[in-house]
Amino acid sequence: MGTPEFAVPSLERLVENGYTPVAVVTGPDRRRGRGRKRSPTPVKEAALRLGIERIVQPESVKDPAFAEEITALEPDVIVVVAFKILPVAVYTPARKGAFNLHGSLLPRYRGAAPLQRAVMAGETETGVTTFFLKKKVDTGEMILQWPMSIGPDETAGEVHDRMMELGAEAVLETVRRIEAGTAETHPQDESVASPAPKIFPEHGRIAWEGAAEAVHNHVRGLSPYPGAWTHHGETLLKIYRTCRATGSGAPGAVIEAGPRLVVACGSGAVEVLELQQQGRRRLEAVVFLHGYDLPVGARLA
């Protein structure tokens, strides 16, 4: 069960190693892109390419008919990667259990945006966890945990791409352990649990009054989606990549504007490396400054 690109390598790795699912569950086809054409999810596209014939696309996972359909499949194991929160009736039919792949070292960063929240917080390490599902989200008995580093300038998108490959290997290893009867589980330590709530576009606002390190982490944690943003006058600017820089000034003030774009923070400064004017293409800062008037002394707010 999965929908986005993050889940595709897990499905591929299972099939490559002889664990072709009896069915794949994914989100409904939706109208996507500028042309608003109806298109399948990345997981459905992968399932079709891999020759999986049974594809289930419930409009609502809470529909009793969906639970009945899953029960009729008589599954041994249900694998969940980047899918919706499931009712108990959907995952309990799995004879050997249902497990989820989560993008953090649980119980830290429980919730919808563990990867982004970790980068935004300036963490230097994250990882993947597989755990058996239980009614309370992200609290089940852990099967395995594999750590991975976060580079000081890595964006959430870059960590995502590495994590989905590590996660695929974790999914495969978890299925192998369940099959062999060697899947030892461990409870989560509630004393160190932390939340990772869903991120909405409005959370992207850059607080220039913060320290340069916090601004830098905020930008990379929201890159490429939904993107950190600020305003120059009435113009919305999305900022996708920064690095720490020397300099000082009023928070949000441009202190260099060619060839580098450097902006002062509450303490220190950041160099903006990639940004985008609303309705335009994403550009390197040096190219952006050739076509947009952002002089020294301008304020971003």
N, C-alpha and C positions, 0 to 999 in steps of 0.2 A: 504494500500500500504506500503510494507516494505520488507526488504531483510535479514538483519543479526539477530543474536540471540537477540540483544537489542529489536527488535520489537515483538518477540514471546510472552512474557507475556501480552502485550497489546491485541494481537489477542485472546489469551486464556481467558483473563478477559472479553472481550466483549461476547464471545460465552457462557461462564459460566453464564452470566447475561442476556441471551436471545437476544443478539444483533448479531446473526450469520450473517456475511456479505453475500450479494448476490454473491460476487466475491472477490477473493484475488488477488492482483497484486504484483508480485515479480520479481526478476531478473531471467534471463535464467539459465538453468542448465549449470554448467561449470565443466571443468576438475580440480579436486582439490586433494591435498595430494600427498604423495610420489608415489602412484600407478597411479596418473593422471587419475583416474576413473571419469567418468562423474557423477556428483551428484547434487541433488537439493539444493536450498538455505534453511537455517533454517526455514524461514517463510513458504516455500512450504511444507517442512516436517511436520510442525505443522498443516497446513491447511488440508493436507491429513489425518493426525491422527484425526483431529476434524470433518472429514466427509464433508468438504467443496468441492463441485464438480467443481465449476467454478474457475479455476486458470489461470490468464492471465500473460504471461511472454514476454513482448515486448523486442525485441533486441534494439530498440531505442524509448524513450518516445516522440521523436519529429516526429515520423512517423504519418502522418495524419490518417492512419488506426487505430492506437491505440486510438486516441481521438474519432474516430467514434465508436469504440467498447465500450468505457466508456459511451458515450452518449446513446448508445442503451440499456445499463443496467438501465437507468433512476434512478440513485442513489439519495437517500435523502441526505446522508452525505458521504463525502469521508474523511477517516482517513489516515493520512500519518505519518509513524514512520520510520525514518532511510531509506529513499528512495531517489530517484534522484530529481533534480530540475525539476519541471513540467511546461510544456508550459501552458499558460492560457486556451487554448482550451481543455485541459485534465481535469482541476478541476472545471471549471465554470458550467458544467452540473449538479453538485450537487444542488438539489433543496433548501436544508437548509444550504448549505455551505460546504467548504472543509477546514479542519484544520490540523495543523502539531504539533507534539510533539517535542520540542527542549530542549536539555540538558544544559540549563543555565537559569539564571534569566534575560531574555531579557530586554533591548537591549544590555546588556553586553554579550560579547563572541558570536557574530553573526558569523556563518561560519561552516566549516566542522568538526572542532575539538574543540568544546567548553569545553568538560570535560577535555581533556588532557591539553589544554592551561590554564585552571583554576588551575589545580594541579601544573603545571610547574611554574605558577606565585605565588605560595604559598598562594592561597586563602584559607580561612577557611570556606567559605560557597559557595554553588552553589545551584542548584535547577532545576526544570522543568517548562516549560512554554508551554501552548497550545495557538495557535493563528490562526486566519483565514488567508488563503493564499492570497497573492497578488503578482503582477508581480515581484517586487523587493524582493530578497530573505531575509527571516527572519525579515521582517519589518511590518507584518500585525497586525491588531488589536488583542490585547491579551484577552484571555478568562479567564484563571486562571494561577496563579503562586504558586508553592509550594516550599519552601526552604528546603535544607538539608545541614548538616554540612560536612566538609572535615577534617578528622583527620590529625594531624601533620605528621604522618608516613604512612598514607594510600596511596596506589598506585592507579593509574588511573583505573586499572582493578578492584580493590576492590570497588571504588566509582561507576564504571560502573554497577557492579552487584546489588548494592543497588538502584542506580538510575533507572534501567530498571523496578524494581518492583514499585517504587514510580511513575514512568512514566505511568505504566499500570493503576494504580488507577486514575491518572489524566486524562487519555484517557477515561476511563469509566465515570468519573464524568462529563467530557465535553460533551460526547454523551448524558448523562442524561439531562444536562441543555439545550442542543440544542433541544432535544425531547420535553422538558417541556416548551420551549420558554422563559427560564430564563437565557440564556447565555449572560450576560452583558459583553460588551467589553470595552477595554481601550486602547488608543493610546500609542505607545512607545515614550519614552523621548529621542529624538535624541541627546540631549546634553551629555548623559552619554553612548552612544553607543560605543562599542569596537569590534574589529575583532578577529576571531579565525580561521585563515587560516589552510588549510589542512597540515598535517605533513607528510613528506617524510623521508625515512631512513637516508638521509644525515643530517637531522636536529638533529639526535641523538648524534652527537659528544659531548663529555663531555669537557667543558672548565674548566680545573683544576685551571686556574688562577683566577677564580671567587671565591666568598665567599663560605664557606662550606654550608650555607643555600641554596644558589642558586644551587649548585651542587646536593645537596640532593633532592630539588624540581624537578630538571631536570630529575634525575633518576627515581623518583617515578611517575612523570607525563608521562613518556614514557614506563612504565612497565604495562603489558607485551609486548605491541606492539607499535612501532617497536623496542623498546629497546634502551636504551642509550649505547653508545659504546666508547671505547678507544683502543689504541694500546700499547702493550708491545713489543718493537722491531717491527717485522713484523707480530706479532700475534694479531688478532682482538679479543678483549674481550668485551662481552656484560655484562652490570651490571644492575641487576634488583631490588636490594633492598639495601638501605643504612640506616644508622642512624648517627646523629651528634656525633662527638667524640672530645676529647681534643688532642692537639698536634700541631706541626708546622713544616715546612720544605719547600723546594722548591716545587712549584705547580706540582702535579702529582707524587711526591716522595713517595715511600712506607716507612712508618716510624714504622710500626709494621707488622710482617709477621708470626704470630703463637703465640697462637692459633687464635688471631684476625688479620684481614687484615685492616690496617688503612692507609689512603692515605691523604697526605697534600694537602690543597687547597691554593688559594691566601691569604685567611685568615681563620684560623681554619683548621679542618680536618673532614673527614667522615670515618666511619667504613663501609666497604663493607660486606654485609651479604649474598648476593646471586649473582653469576655470572656464565658466560658460555664462554668457549673457543670455537672459531668457529669450527663447525663440531662435537662438543661434547655435553654432556648433561648439563643442568642447575644444579648447585650444590651450597650447602651452602659453604661459604668461608673456613670454617675449613676443609671440605672434599677436596675442590679444592686445597688447599695448600699442601695436602699430595701427590698430583699427578702432581703438576706443580711448577716449580722452579721460585718463585717470592720473592727474598730475600729483606731484608731491604736495602734501597738505590737504588733499581730498580726504573726506571721512567716510568710512564704511560703518553702517549702523543697522 
